[in-house]
Amino acid sequence: MAKLVIMESPAKAKTVKKYLGGDFEVVASMGHIRDLPKTLLGVDVDHGFKPRYVDIPGKTALIRQLKEMADASDSIYLATDPDREGEAIAWHLAQMLEVPPEKANRVTFNEITKTGVTAGMANPRTLDMNLVDAQQARRILDRIVGYKLSPFLWKKVRKGLSAGRVQSATVSLVVDREQEIRDFVSEEYWTLDANLSVTEKGRVFPAKFFGTAEGKVKVSTEEDARAILDELDGATYVAESVKTGTRRVAPAPPFTTSTMQQEANRKLNFSSRRTMKAAQELYEGVEIAGIGATGLITYMRTDSLRISDEARSAGNDYIREAFGAEYLPAKARVFKQKSSAQDAHEAIRPSSPALTPAQVKDSLTGDQYRLYKLIWERFMASLMADQIQNTCQVDIAAGRYIFKASGYTVKFDGHTVLYVEGKDEQGDENKPLPVIKQGDTLFCREITGNQHYTQPPARYTEATLIKAMEENGIGRPSTYAPTVSTVLNREYVEREGKSLKPTSLGEVITQLMKEQFPEVVDLEFTAHMEQQLDGVESGKRNWVRVLDKFYADFVVALKKAEENLDKVKVPEVESDEVCELCGRRMVVKTGRYGKFLACPGYPTCKNTRRIVESTDGVCPKCGGVIIAKKSKGGRKFFGCVNYPKCDFATWNEPTKELCPRCGKTLFRKKGKSTGLICLTPGCGEEK
């Protein structure tokens, strides 16, 4: 065997093998091969934080195979992911396979295409120990926090809890927002809204009360509103000034990891984990009809807005051909990077801009296609010309008062012909105004006073939480999705529709952490620690000193908390369900299989009851109600309430729609193909 290339995933290995040919053997390490021991701290905190790495259980046969293949090879290339974690995996592989540290055998691929793989293989380098040390420091730091704090929480709160440096700061964000909502004092205010037209029967347009020539007037009460409305009764409305102009609207930049997760949540309703799963598959390579295995996007863990000249040129060629030269800006647009961006990789973009979503749709799963379409359209739009709007602003005098109206028409659609960025909060719709000239007398068709109350800040959604994490420097691109998944899985945070709210447990833990370990949940400290790790990566800081400074204060705080803190009780959430054995209101508890109802009279009354999430579907086998369930792996599926008498189960979600052939429930198909299907035996209707 001549040359051996070791990657992380078999899907990526399969794609790369196609480009390298028969002279190379490409195998996968299946992620990490060594790690800190699962049941021990595994770090010598008294002697330079020396880690004790062990082979990951279950990988003995794979490690033996890799060693045998390495011994039989003339050359070994370590081609794990191009980030800190990938560098650490490559380092562990090099140590295990006894590869000399000075040997230039580390290769990285920004994209899994022929161009990307060829470029990577042509530029091997030595292992970057700054990257390795940064990853080691993060792993050890998180291990210390987790393994020291978790037993403390077991003792002071309840068994089975865990704490983490990044997750604790993230939960703190959600808890703080919930407290803001509780503390918010709503204030009354009124708006005066007029519906006007240029002619008596012309098109109506809205105008909003502003105030007087001296400035804005606040309308706080119904009495204020009524007094102004009385004064306006019979008033003449005149267009006092009309200002027209043009406004340019630039496109959004191509995706970073954070913005991709946010937009996929807004537009596709994907969780961050679901987004990253689909993105990983698109990066590693998919079998495309007529092309073969190819990576469809560049590396998906990045905070950079940079794109290569080659990608820009290919994108411009497509835009020129598909839309016309006028859809390209006069000068290539360069997006400004954040000062905190590491800029290690390009922005997320299609590997081949000419490969449209429509061309690959039949080769992708539903999630892969929808995410690829989002990435492709966002990237292509970022290269396109600005949208140009004709704007119009009108000041309207009515007696001594002034109303304002504004609107625009699109003169040139530019990038919006392809893509419009989603928003977390929808603003007022700005419709075009009719032609209005200065001095025109306008007809008031209706004027109303409308009562409003100021609203508290909205709860975080997954999109806005990730945005807040990025803005506050909590974590890095590779950690956003796993952190959000962790706080949800550990039930410190829960979903309520698309919103995220803290659980009672999350609030208790956060309060305890703020009192006893303020640095762990302090946002500025967490962001500063990320900067310290970035400093290790750039070679400006020593990783042992970074850990030593943190650990000295942390140990003191832990000892003080263990001595001074009494056991903390988590408030129980009372349900509307009544215990049929003793009549008490049942409370919601959490066990290894999720939430359930339990009688608060335990141990006198040990009654429990499962919480059932019903659907609109009817079982196609027995007619029972279909309920939502969770598999052992945590995936949601649907089954009959009459289990085990009825064994019906499916991944497809039941809908309210009925089959036109047999009248039974239709299910929404999961997977590559979309649409509805009837699962009634012998029917099989699809639509």
C-alpha positions in Angstrom: 0.0 0.0 0.0 1.6 3.3 -1.1 -0.3 6.2 0.6 -2.8 6.3 3.4 -5.2 9.2 4.0 -7.1 9.3 7.4 -10.2 11.4 7.7 -13.0 11.6 10.3 -16.1 10.4 8.5 -16.7 7.5 6.1 -18.9 9.7 3.9 -16.1 12.2 3.5 -13.6 9.4 3.0 -15.7 7.9 0.2 -15.9 11.3 -1.6 -12.1 12.0 -1.3 -11.2 8.5 -2.5 -13.0 9.3 -5.8 -10.7 12.3 -6.4 -7.4 10.7 -5.2 -7.7 7.4 -7.2 -6.1 4.0 -6.8 -2.7 5.1 -5.4 -4.4 6.2 -2.1 -6.3 4.3 0.5 -8.7 6.6 2.3 -10.1 5.5 5.7 -12.1 7.1 8.5 -11.2 7.4 12.2 -15.0 7.8 13.0 -14.2 11.0 14.9 -12.1 11.0 18.0 -10.0 7.9 18.8 -8.7 9.1 22.2 -10.2 11.3 24.9 -10.1 11.9 28.6 -11.5 8.9 30.6 -15.3 9.0 31.0 -15.5 8.1 34.7 -12.5 10.1 36.0 -11.3 13.7 35.9 -8.3 12.6 33.8 -6.4 15.8 34.5 -3.4 16.2 36.8 -4.4 19.7 38.1 -1.3 19.8 40.4 1.3 19.2 37.7 0.6 21.5 34.8 -2.9 20.2 34.0 -1.4 17.2 32.3 -4.2 15.3 30.6 -4.5 11.5 30.7 -5.8 10.3 27.4 -7.2 6.8 26.8 -8.5 5.0 23.8 -12.2 5.5 23.4 -14.1 2.3 24.4 -15.4 0.4 21.4 -12.7 1.5 19.0 -10.1 -1.1 19.8 -10.6 -3.0 16.5 -10.6 0.3 14.5 -7.3 1.4 16.2 -5.7 -1.9 15.4 -6.8 -1.7 11.8 -5.4 1.9 11.4 -2.1 0.8 12.9 -1.9 -2.1 10.5 -2.7 0.0 7.5 -0.2 2.7 8.6 2.6 0.1 9.0 1.9 -1.1 5.5 2.0 2.4 4.0 4.8 4.5 2.6 3.1 7.8 3.4 0.4 8.8 5.9 -1.7 11.9 5.5 -3.9 13.2 8.3 -6.9 14.9 6.7 -9.3 15.6 9.6 -11.5 18.7 9.7 -9.8 22.1 9.3 -10.4 23.4 12.8 -9.1 23.1 16.4 -10.9 19.8 17.0 -9.8 18.4 13.7 -6.2 19.4 14.5 -6.5 17.6 17.9 -7.8 14.4 16.3 -4.9 14.5 13.8 -2.5 15.0 16.7 -3.9 12.0 18.6 -3.7 9.9 15.4 -0.1 11.0 14.9 0.9 10.0 18.4 -0.9 6.6 18.1 0.7 5.9 14.7 4.1 7.1 15.9 4.3 9.7 13.1 7.3 12.1 13.7 6.0 15.6 14.8 8.3 17.3 12.3 6.8 15.4 9.4 4.6 17.5 7.0 1.7 15.2 6.7 -1.3 17.3 7.8 -3.6 18.3 5.0 -6.9 20.2 5.1 -9.8 20.6 2.7 -11.9 23.8 2.7 -14.3 22.0 0.3 -14.6 18.3 -0.7 -14.3 18.9 -4.4 -11.6 17.9 -6.9 -10.2 21.4 -6.7 -10.3 21.5 -2.9 -8.8 18.0 -2.4 -6.1 18.6 -5.0 -5.1 21.9 -3.4 -5.1 20.4 0.1 -2.9 17.4 -0.9 -0.5 19.7 -2.7 0.2 21.7 0.5 0.8 19.3 3.4 2.2 20.9 6.6 3.3 19.9 10.1 0.7 19.8 12.9 -0.2 23.2 14.3 0.4 22.7 18.0 -1.1 26.1 18.8 -4.4 24.7 17.5 -4.0 21.5 19.4 -3.2 23.3 22.6 -6.2 25.6 22.2 -8.4 22.5 21.9 -6.7 20.8 24.8 -7.2 23.9 27.0 -10.9 24.1 26.1 -11.4 20.3 26.7 -9.6 20.4 30.0 -11.3 23.6 31.1 -14.8 22.2 30.4 -13.8 18.9 32.0 -12.7 20.6 35.2 -15.9 22.7 35.4 -18.1 19.7 34.6 -16.5 17.2 36.9 -16.0 19.5 39.8 -19.4 21.2 39.7 -21.6 18.2 38.8 -21.0 16.3 42.1 -21.6 19.6 43.9 -25.0 20.0 42.2 -25.8 16.4 43.0 -25.2 17.1 46.7 -26.9 20.5 46.9 -29.7 20.1 44.4 -30.4 16.6 43.1 -28.6 13.7 41.5 -28.0 13.5 37.7 -27.4 17.2 37.2 -24.5 18.6 35.3 -22.9 22.0 34.7 -20.7 23.3 32.0 -18.9 26.6 31.3 -20.6 27.6 28.1 -23.9 25.9 28.8 -24.2 27.7 32.2 -23.7 31.1 30.6 -26.2 30.2 27.8 -28.9 29.2 30.4 -28.2 32.5 32.2 -29.1 34.4 29.1 -32.5 32.7 28.9 -33.1 33.1 32.7 -32.2 36.8 32.6 -34.5 37.4 29.7 -37.4 35.6 31.6 -36.7 37.9 34.6 -36.8 41.0 32.4 -40.2 39.8 31.1 -41.5 39.3 34.7 -40.1 42.7 35.9 -41.5 44.6 32.9 -44.1 47.2 33.7 -46.4 47.8 30.8 -47.3 51.4 29.9 -50.4 52.6 28.1 -50.0 54.7 24.9 -52.3 55.6 22.0 -51.7 56.1 18.3 -53.9 58.2 16.0 -54.2 56.6 12.6 -55.7 58.3 9.6 -56.8 56.7 6.3 -56.4 59.3 3.6 -56.8 59.5 -0.2 -55.8 62.0 -2.9 -59.3 62.0 -4.4 -62.7 61.3 -2.8 -62.8 57.7 -4.1 -59.1 57.2 -4.7 -56.8 54.6 -3.2 -56.6 54.8 0.6 -53.2 55.1 2.3 -52.3 55.3 6.0 -50.8 58.2 7.8 -49.6 58.3 11.4 -50.0 61.1 13.9 -46.7 62.8 14.6 -47.3 65.9 16.7 -46.9 69.6 15.9 -44.3 71.8 14.1 -42.5 72.1 17.4 -41.9 68.3 17.6 -43.3 64.9 18.5 -46.3 64.7 20.8 -46.8 61.7 23.1 -50.3 60.5 23.4 -50.5 58.6 26.7 -54.1 58.3 27.6 -57.6 58.0 26.1 -58.3 61.6 27.3 -55.2 62.9 25.4 -56.3 61.0 22.3 -59.9 62.1 22.6 -58.9 65.8 22.9 -56.8 65.7 19.8 -59.5 63.8 17.8 -62.1 66.4 18.9 -59.7 69.2 17.7 -59.2 67.4 14.4 -62.9 67.0 13.7 -63.6 68.8 10.5 -59.9 69.7 9.9 -58.5 70.0 6.4 -55.6 67.7 5.5 -53.0 69.3 3.3 -49.8 67.7 1.9 -47.4 70.3 3.4 -44.2 68.7 2.1 -43.4 65.8 -0.3 -39.9 64.4 -0.3 -38.9 61.8 -2.9 -35.6 60.0 -3.3 -33.9 56.7 -3.9 -32.6 54.2 -1.4 -30.2 51.4 -2.0 -30.6 48.1 -0.1 -27.6 45.9 0.0 -27.8 42.1 0.2 -27.0 40.2 3.3 -23.5 38.6 3.4 -22.9 34.9 2.8 -23.5 32.7 5.8 -21.3 32.1 8.8 -22.2 29.2 11.1 -24.2 31.5 13.3 -26.2 33.2 10.6 -26.9 29.9 8.8 -28.3 28.4 12.0 -30.4 31.6 12.6 -31.8 31.8 9.1 -32.5 28.0 8.9 -34.5 28.4 12.2 -36.4 31.4 10.8 -37.1 30.1 7.3 -37.0 26.3 7.6 -37.9 25.9 11.3 -34.8 23.8 11.7 -33.1 23.4 15.1 -29.4 24.2 15.2 -28.6 20.5 15.5 -30.7 19.7 12.5 -29.1 22.4 10.5 -25.6 21.3 11.3 -26.4 17.6 10.6 -27.6 18.5 7.1 -24.6 20.9 6.6 -22.1 18.2 7.6 -23.6 15.9 5.0 -23.5 18.5 2.3 -19.9 19.2 3.1 -18.7 15.6 3.4 -20.2 14.6 0.0 -23.4 13.4 -1.5 -23.9 11.0 -4.5 -25.2 13.3 -7.2 -26.8 11.8 -10.3 -24.4 12.1 -13.3 -21.6 13.5 -11.1 -20.9 11.0 -8.3 -19.9 11.7 -4.8 -19.1 15.4 -4.3 -19.1 17.9 -1.5 -21.7 20.6 -2.2 -20.7 23.3 0.3 -17.5 24.6 1.9 -16.6 23.9 5.5 -19.6 24.8 7.7 -17.9 25.9 10.9 -16.7 29.4 10.3 -17.1 33.0 11.4 -15.6 34.5 8.2 -17.3 36.5 5.5 -14.4 36.0 3.0 -15.0 34.3 -0.3 -12.4 33.1 -2.8 -11.8 34.9 -6.1 -12.6 31.7 -7.9 -16.0 31.3 -6.2 -16.8 34.9 -6.9 -16.0 34.6 -10.5 -18.1 31.4 -10.9 -21.0 33.0 -9.1 -20.7 36.1 -11.3 -20.7 34.0 -14.5 -24.0 32.3 -13.4 -25.6 35.6 -12.4 -24.6 37.2 -15.7 -26.1 34.3 -17.7 -29.2 33.7 -15.6 -30.2 37.3 -14.7 -28.2 39.7 -16.9 -25.1 41.8 -16.4 -27.2 44.6 -14.8 -27.7 42.3 -11.7 -24.0 42.5 -10.9 -22.6 45.5 -8.9 -20.3 47.9 -10.7 -17.6 46.9 -8.1 -17.2 43.6 -6.3 -18.7 43.8 -2.8 -16.5 42.9 0.1 -18.2 42.5 3.5 -16.6 43.8 6.6 -15.5 41.2 9.1 -16.2 41.4 12.8 -13.1 42.3 14.8 -13.5 39.0 16.8 -13.7 36.8 13.7 -10.9 34.2 13.5 -11.3 34.1 9.7 -9.7 30.6 9.4 -12.0 29.5 6.6 -14.2 31.1 3.9 -17.8 31.9 4.4 -20.2 29.0 3.9 -21.0 28.8 0.2 -21.7 26.3 -2.6 -18.6 24.5 -3.7 -19.7 25.0 -7.3 -22.0 28.0 -7.7 -23.1 26.7 -11.2 -24.7 23.6 -9.5 -28.2 24.9 -8.8 -30.5 23.5 -6.2 -32.9 22.3 -8.9 -30.1 20.2 -10.5 -29.3 18.3 -7.3 -32.8 18.2 -5.8 -33.5 14.6 -6.8 -30.2 13.4 -5.2 -30.8 15.0 -1.8 -32.9 14.3 1.2 -35.6 16.9 2.0 -33.4 18.6 4.7 -30.3 18.6 2.5 -32.1 20.1 -0.4 -33.8 22.9 1.7 -30.5 23.8 3.4 -28.5 23.7 0.2 -31.1 25.9 -1.5 -30.8 28.4 1.4 -27.0 28.5 1.2 -26.9 28.7 -2.6 -29.5 31.5 -2.8 -27.9 33.5 0.1 -24.4 33.2 -1.5 -25.6 34.1 -5.0 -27.6 37.1 -3.7 -24.6 38.4 -1.8 -22.8 38.8 -5.1 -25.7 40.7 -6.7 -26.5 44.4 -7.2 -28.4 46.4 -4.6 -32.1 46.7 -4.7 -33.1 50.3 -5.6 -36.2 51.8 -4.1 -38.0 55.0 -5.0 -39.0 56.5 -1.7 -41.6 59.0 -0.8 -42.2 60.8 2.6 -45.1 63.2 3.1 -45.8 65.6 6.0 -49.5 66.3 6.2 -50.8 69.3 8.1 -54.2 69.0 9.8 -54.9 72.2 11.8 -51.9 72.6 14.1 -51.1 68.9 14.0 -48.9 66.9 11.6 -49.3 63.4 10.3 -46.6 61.5 8.4 -46.9 58.9 5.6 -44.1 57.0 3.8 -43.8 54.4 1.2 -41.6 53.1 -1.6 -41.8 51.4 -4.9 -39.1 49.1 -6.2 -37.2 50.7 -9.1 -34.8 47.7 -9.5 -35.2 44.4 -7.7 -31.5 43.5 -7.7 -30.6 40.7 -5.2 -34.2 40.4 -4.0 -35.1 38.7 -7.2 -33.5 35.7 -5.7 -33.4 36.0 -1.9 -34.7 38.2 1.0 -33.2 37.8 4.5 -35.6 36.6 7.2 -36.3 38.8 10.2 -36.9 37.9 13.9 -39.4 40.7 14.3 -41.7 41.8 11.5 -42.0 45.6 11.1 -44.9 47.6 9.6 -45.5 46.9 6.0 -44.4 49.9 3.9 -46.7 50.0 0.9 -46.2 52.4 -2.0 -48.1 55.7 -1.8 -50.3 57.1 -4.6 -48.9 60.2 -6.5 -49.1 63.1 -4.0 -48.1 66.7 -4.8 -47.1 69.4 -2.4 -50.2 71.5 -1.6 -52.7 68.7 -2.4 -55.8 68.7 -0.2 -56.4 65.2 0.9 -59.6 63.4 1.9 -59.8 61.9 5.4 -61.8 58.7 5.0 -61.4 57.7 8.6 -59.4 58.6 11.7 -59.2 56.4 14.8 -57.5 56.4 18.2 -56.0 53.1 19.1 -54.9 52.0 22.5 -51.7 50.1 23.0 -49.4 48.9 25.8 -45.7 48.6 25.7 -44.6 45.0 25.4 -41.9 43.2 27.3 -38.9 41.9 25.4 -39.7 38.7 23.5 -38.4 35.3 24.7 -35.5 34.0 22.8 -36.1 31.7 19.9 -33.3 29.3 18.9 -32.3 31.8 16.2 -32.1 34.8 18.6 -30.4 32.8 21.3 -27.6 31.9 18.9 -27.4 35.5 17.8 -27.1 36.6 21.5 -24.4 33.9 22.1 -22.4 35.2 19.2 -22.8 38.8 20.2 -21.8 38.1 23.8 -18.8 35.9 22.8 -20.3 32.7 24.4 -18.7 29.8 22.5 -17.5 29.6 19.0 -19.1 28.4 15.7 -18.5 24.8 16.4 -20.2 25.0 19.9 -23.5 26.9 19.2 -25.5 23.9 18.1 -24.3 21.4 20.7 -24.7 24.0 23.5 -28.3 24.7 22.7 -29.0 21.0 22.3 -27.4 20.3 25.7 -29.4 22.9 27.7 -32.6 21.6 26.1 -31.8 17.9 26.6 -30.8 18.5 30.3 -34.1 20.4 30.7 -32.7 23.6 32.0 -34.5 25.3 29.1 -37.7 24.1 27.3 -39.5 25.0 24.1 -42.9 26.8 24.1 -43.8 26.9 20.5 -40.7 28.5 18.9 -39.8 30.3 22.1 -37.4 29.2 24.7 -38.1 29.6 28.4 -36.2 28.4 31.5 -37.5 25.5 33.5 -37.7 25.8 37.3 -34.6 23.6 37.4 -32.8 26.0 35.1 -33.7 29.0 37.2 -32.6 27.3 40.4 -29.3 26.2 39.0 -28.6 29.6 37.5 -29.4 31.4 40.7 -27.1 29.1 42.6 -24.3 29.5 40.1 -24.6 33.3 40.2 -24.3 33.3 43.9 -21.6 30.8 44.3 -19.7 30.8 41.0 -20.4 34.1 39.4 -17.5 33.9 36.9 -18.9 30.7 35.4 -22.1 32.4 34.3 -20.7 35.9 33.8 -21.0 36.8 30.1 -18.0 39.0 30.1 -15.9 36.4 31.8 -17.1 33.7 29.4 -16.3 35.9 26.4 -12.9 36.8 27.9 -12.1 33.1 28.3 -12.9 32.5 24.6 -10.5 35.3 23.8 -7.9 33.6 25.9 -8.4 30.4 24.0 -8.1 32.3 20.7 -4.8 33.7 22.1 -3.6 30.2 22.6 -4.5 29.3 19.1 -2.6 32.3 17.7 0.5 31.5 19.9 0.2 34.6 22.0 -0.8 32.8 25.2 0.4 29.7 27.1 -2.5 27.2 27.6 -1.2 26.0 31.0 -1.1 29.6 32.4 -4.7 30.2 31.1 -5.9 27.2 33.0 -3.9 27.9 36.1 -5.4 31.4 36.5 -8.9 30.1 36.2 -8.4 27.1 38.4 -6.9 29.0 41.4 -10.1 31.1 41.8 -12.5 28.3 40.9 -11.2 25.9 43.6 -11.6 28.6 46.3 -15.2 29.3 45.2 -16.0 25.6 45.2 -14.7 25.0 48.7 -16.5 28.0 50.1 -19.8 26.9 48.4 -19.6 23.3 49.7 -19.1 24.6 53.3 -21.7 27.4 53.3 -24.6 26.3 51.1 -27.5 24.2 52.3 -29.5 21.9 50.0 -31.5 23.7 47.4 -35.1 22.6 46.6 -36.4 22.9 43.0 -40.0 24.2 43.0 -42.4 21.6 41.6 -44.7 22.6 38.8 -48.3 21.8 39.7 -50.6 20.4 36.9 -54.3 20.5 36.5 -54.5 16.7 36.8 -55.9 15.2 40.1 -54.5 12.1 41.6 -57.3 9.5 41.4 -55.9 7.7 44.5 -55.7 10.6 47.0 -57.1 13.7 45.4 -54.0 15.8 45.4 -53.0 17.9 42.4 -50.3 16.0 40.6 -46.9 17.6 39.9 -44.7 17.4 36.8 -41.4 15.5 37.4 -38.6 14.5 35.1 -37.1 11.0 34.9 -34.7 9.2 32.6 -37.4 8.9 29.9 -38.6 12.5 30.1 -41.5 14.3 32.0 -44.2 12.4 33.9 -46.9 13.2 36.4 -46.4 12.2 40.0 -48.5 12.5 43.2 -46.8 15.0 45.6 -47.9 12.7 48.5 -44.9 10.4 47.9 -44.0 8.1 49.6 -47.5 7.7 51.1 -49.0 7.8 47.6 -46.8 6.5 44.8 -49.2 7.2 41.9 -47.6 8.3 38.6 -49.0 8.9 35.2 -47.3 9.5 31.8 -47.8 12.8 30.0 -49.4 12.1 26.6 -49.0 14.4 23.6 -52.0 13.7 21.4 -52.2 14.5 17.7 -55.0 15.0 15.2 -54.3 11.6 13.6 -56.3 8.3 13.9 -54.5 5.0 13.9 -54.9 3.3 10.5 -54.9 -0.1 12.1 -57.3 0.1 15.1 -58.8 3.6 15.0 -57.1 4.7 18.3 -55.6 8.1 18.9 -52.1 8.6 17.6 -49.7 10.1 20.2 -46.2 11.5 19.9 -43.4 9.4 21.5 -39.7 9.5 21.8 -37.3 6.8 20.7 -34.3 5.7 22.9 -32.2 8.0 20.8 -34.5 11.0 21.6 -36.1 11.1 18.1 -39.8 11.9 17.9 -42.0 9.3 16.3 -45.8 8.6 16.3 -47.6 5.5 17.6 -51.0 4.2 18.6 -52.2 5.0 22.1 -53.4 1.4 22.4 -49.8 0.0 22.3 -49.0 -2.9 23.0 -52.3 -4.2 21.8 -51.7 -2.2 18.6 -48.2 -2.0 17.3 -48.7 0.8 14.7 -45.7 3.3 14.7 -44.2 5.6 12.1 -41.7 8.5 11.7 -44.2 10.3 9.4 -46.2 13.0 11.2 -50.1 12.7 11.2 -52.0 15.6 9.7 -55.6 16.8 9.9 -56.1 15.9 6.2 -58.1 12.8 5.3 -57.4 10.3 2.5 -59.7 10.9 -0.5 -59.8 7.2 -1.2 -60.4 5.6 2.3 -61.2 8.6 4.5 -58.4 7.8 7.0 -55.6 10.1 8.3 -52.9 11.3 5.9 -49.3 11.5 7.1 -46.6 13.9 6.0 -43.8 11.9 4.5 -40.3 12.2 6.1 -37.1 11.9 4.1 -36.1 12.7 0.5 -39.6 12.9 -0.9 -42.2 15.3 0.5 -46.0 15.2 0.4 -48.7 13.2 2.1 -49.3 9.5 2.2 -52.0 7.2 3.5 -50.6 4.4 5.7 -53.9 2.4 5.9 -53.1 -1.2 4.9 -54.1 -1.8 1.3 -54.6 1.9 0.4 -51.2 3.6 -0.2 -52.8 6.9 -1.6 -50.2 9.7 -2.1 -50.7 13.4 -2.8 
